[in-house]
Amino acid sequence: MEFEKNGLVHYIQRVPHECKTRFYNRAEFIGELYPSYTDDYEKLIQYSKIWSSIKYDGTRYADVIENSIKKMTSGTKYELSF
């Protein structure tokens, strides 16, 4: 799916069997966090998948990964409680 946020065009592929709500939430996550994200765009897409997995499935990851998610989402509507 291609979408525009703040003048930037993003292309996000839907994960097989991913429901629309979850997919749109991941796209919003990427669109909102991208302007302040300083690492590789593909890594942000991977973090969106991890964030979604934590939010919807309660999946747990290594502390270093969860801390990265906490740091990037701190103070946003995407902040998760672990």
N, C-alpha and C positions, 0 to 999 in steps of 0.2 A: 504494500500500500504506500502510496506517496501522499504526504501531507505537508502543509506549510505552517510554520510557527515562527512568529516574529521576523518574517521576511526570509527565513531559511527553509529550504525544501529538504525533507527527510524521506528516505525510503526504508521502510521496515517490512521484513518478511514475517508472515504469520507462521508460528511454530505449528507443525502438523497436529491436528486435533485440539488446537487452542480455541477456546470459546471467544466470541467477539468482544465481550466485556473485558476479559482479561487482556486480549490483544490491544484494545483501545487504551486501556490503562497503561500498558507498557509503552505505547506510542506517546501518550501524554507525558509519562515519566521521562522519556528521551527528549522530547521537545522542551520540557520545562528545565531540565538539568543541563542540557547541552551548552547553553551560553556560558555557564560558569565552570564547565568541565574542561580540564586541561590535558587529559590523556587521549589516547587513541579512540576514535569514534567507534570502532568495532568492539573495543573493550566496554564502552558505555552500553552497547547493545547487549553484550553478555551480562553486564550488571543488571540490566532491565529484566532479563530472564531469571536471574538469581533472585532479584527483588520480588518478582511475581511469584516465584516458587515459595519464598518465605511467607509472603502475604496470604496467598491462597491455599497453600498446602501445609504450611507450618514446617517446611523443610529447614534443617539446621546445616550450617556450613562451618568450615574452619574459622576460628576467631579472626584471623587476618582478613578473610573475605567479609565476614559480618561487620567487622570494624570499618572496612572500606565503605560498605553500604551505609552504615550509621553516619560516617563522616560526610558523605556526599548528600545525604538526605536530611541532615540536621537542620531543623527550622523550616522544613518544607512540609507540604501535605503528604509527602511520600515517606515520611519518617515512620519507622516500624519500631515496635517494642519487642525486644528479645527476651 
